[in-house]
C-alpha cells in the first residue's frame, strides 16, 4: 500500500511539473508574436531563420540600444541585459549557478562566463528550458523561436501588451473585480473643455475621455473593443466566451463617457465618484459617467468572427426578447444598442465604417465618433477649438450601434 501511494504521489508530481512546462511553453510560443513584432516594432522575420548577428540587430529594435552577438550562446547574456537583469545575474555565485542549472536539467556544456546568464534567464522565465537547450546546441535560430524570444524581452520591459489576463484564466473574475476597484471619474481640463464645446455646438452628441496609460496595445487584426458600464456584465461576458471555447487576452480601459443630459430625464442627480451632471449654459447640461472599453485580443480570427453572433444572442435587447411572454435569457446589463468595434473590416455583414476623431494631449485623449458623411464638420470644429491635429481613425462598429448613430432604428 505504501509503495502504491508513493507511486501515485510521484505520478502526480510529474503530471504537475509536466503541465507547468506545457503552460510556460504555450505562453512563450504565442502564434501572434511575429505579427506583433512587425506591427509595433517594424521587425520582419523571414522564414529562413537568423544567425546571432541578425538576432542582435532585431533585439536592438526593441531595446533601442546596440546589441552585438557573435554566437547563439551569447543570446543568454543579451536577453538578461535587455530585460534589465544584468546586476541580478552578477550576484549568482558559482554554487548557486550550478544548482539552478541542475534544477533545470541543463547538462549541455556552457561556457563558464555565460552560465550565470543561462540560469538567470531561466529563473526570469525569459525562455523555457527546451529553447535554452536548443540555443546551447545550435548556431541557428529559427524564425519562430526568434519571434518568441524577442517578444519575451518586450514583455519583460513592459513594451508590449498591457492586459489583466486571459478569458480562460482561473482567477480572471478576481482580476476584473480588482481592476474595477480603482475606477472613478477623472478629467483633463483642456480636452474636457474642447469636448464640451463640441457637443454644445452640435458637432457631436458626446465623446469618451481616456488615459493613454490604460491602452491595451493589442494586435489590431485580432482585437475587438467592447464598450459598457457594468462590471457584472463584463464578468458574465468573459465566462460566456470561455464557455463557448473562445479564449482571448483581456484589458479593461476605463473611460469617462460624456454626453448631453436632458432635463426630461428628471432632476439633476447628486454627484458621486462615478457619475455627475454639470451645467454648461442655460438648459445645457453634460453627464459624466464612468464606463469602460473591454479589449479582447482573440487567439484566432475565427473566434473574433463569432463575437458578433454571441452578443446579438445573449447581450442585446430587442422587441422579441423583451416581450412579456419571452423566455429568452440575456446577460445582466444587456443593452438595446451594444457598442463594439474593430479597426479593420472583419465582416461586411456585421460591421459598418464610422470615424473616431481623436484629440490627444498630455497622456489623455478624447474620442468623438462620427458618421462618414458628418466627419468633416466635426474635424473642423475640433481643430478650430483646440489648435490640435485631429487623428482620423477608421472604426467598424456593429450594426445595432450604427443604426443608433443614424437614428434609423432603436433596436
C-alpha positions, 0 to 999 in steps of 0.5 A, a space after each residue: 500500500 505504501 509503495 502504491 501511494 508513493 507511486 501515485 504521489 510521484 505520478 502526480 508530481 510529474 503530471 504537475 511539473 509536466 503541465 507547468 512546462 506545457 503552460 510556460 511553453 504555450 505562453 512563450 510560443 504565442 502564434 501572434 508574436 511575429 505579427 506583433 513584432 512587425 506591427 509595433 516594432 517594424 521587425 520582419 522575420 523571414 522564414 529562413 531563420 537568423 544567425 546571432 548577428 541578425 538576432 542582435 540587430 532585431 533585439 536592438 529594435 526593441 531595446 533601442 540600444 546596440 546589441 552585438 552577438 557573435 554566437 547563439 550562446 551569447 543570446 543568454 547574456 543579451 536577453 538578461 541585459 535587455 530585460 534589465 537583469 544584468 546586476 541580478 545575474 552578477 550576484 549568482 555565485 558559482 554554487 548557486 549557478 550550478 544548482 539552478 542549472 541542475 534544477 533545470 536539467 541543463 547538462 549541455 556544456 556552457 561556457 563558464 562566463 555565460 552560465 550565470 546568464 543561462 540560469 538567470 534567464 531561466 529563473 526570469 522565465 525569459 525562455 523555457 528550458 527546451 529553447 535554452 537547450 536548443 540555443 546551447 546546441 545550435 548556431 541557428 535560430 529559427 524564425 519562430 523561436 526568434 519571434 518568441 524570444 524577442 517578444 519575451 524581452 518586450 514583455 519583460 520591459 513592459 513594451 508590449 501588451 498591457 492586459 489583466 489576463 486571459 478569458 480562460 484564466 482561473 482567477 480572471 473574475 478576481 482580476 476584473 473585480 480588482 481592476 474595477 476597484 480603482 475606477 472613478 471619474 477623472 478629467 483633463 481640463 483642456 480636452 474636457 473643455 474642447 469636448 464640451 464645446 463640441 457637443 454644445 455646438 452640435 458637432 457631436 452628441 458626446 465623446 469618451 475621455 481616456 488615459 493613454 496609460 490604460 491602452 491595451 496595445 493589442 494586435 489590431 487584426 485580432 482585437 475587438 473593443 467592447 464598450 459598457 458600464 457594468 462590471 457584472 456584465 463584463 464578468 458574465 461576458 468573459 465566462 460566456 466566451 470561455 464557455 463557448 471555447 473562445 479564449 482571448 487576452 483581456 484589458 479593461 480601459 476605463 473611460 469617462 463617457 460624456 454626453 448631453 443630459 436632458 432635463 426630461 430625464 428628471 432632476 439633476 442627480 447628486 454627484 458621486 465618484 462615478 457619475 455627475 451632471 454639470 451645467 454648461 449654459 442655460 438648459 445645457 447640461 453634460 453627464 459624466 459617467 464612468 464606463 469602460 472599453 473591454 479589449 479582447 485580443 482573440 487567439 484566432 480570427 475565427 473566434 473574433 468572427 463569432 463575437 458578433 453572433 454571441 452578443 446579438 444572442 445573449 447581450 442585446 435587447 430587442 422587441 422579441 426578447 423583451 416581450 412579456 411572454 419571452 423566455 429568452 435569457 440575456 446577460 445582466 446589463 444587456 443593452 438595446 444598442 451594444 457598442 463594439 468595434 474593430 479597426 479593420 473590416 472583419 465582416 461586411 455583414 456585421 460591421 459598418 465604417 464610422 470615424 473616431 476623431 481623436 484629440 490627444 494631449 498630455 497622456 489623455 485623449 478624447 474620442 468623438 465618433 462620427 458618421 462618414 458623411 458628418 466627419 468633416 464638420 466635426 474635424 473642423 470644429 475640433 481643430 478650430 477649438 483646440 489648435 490640435 491635429 485631429 487623428 482620423 481613425 477608421 472604426 467598424 462598429 456593429 450594426 445595432 450601434 450604427 443604426 443608433 448613430 443614424 437614428 434609423 432604428 432603436 433596436 
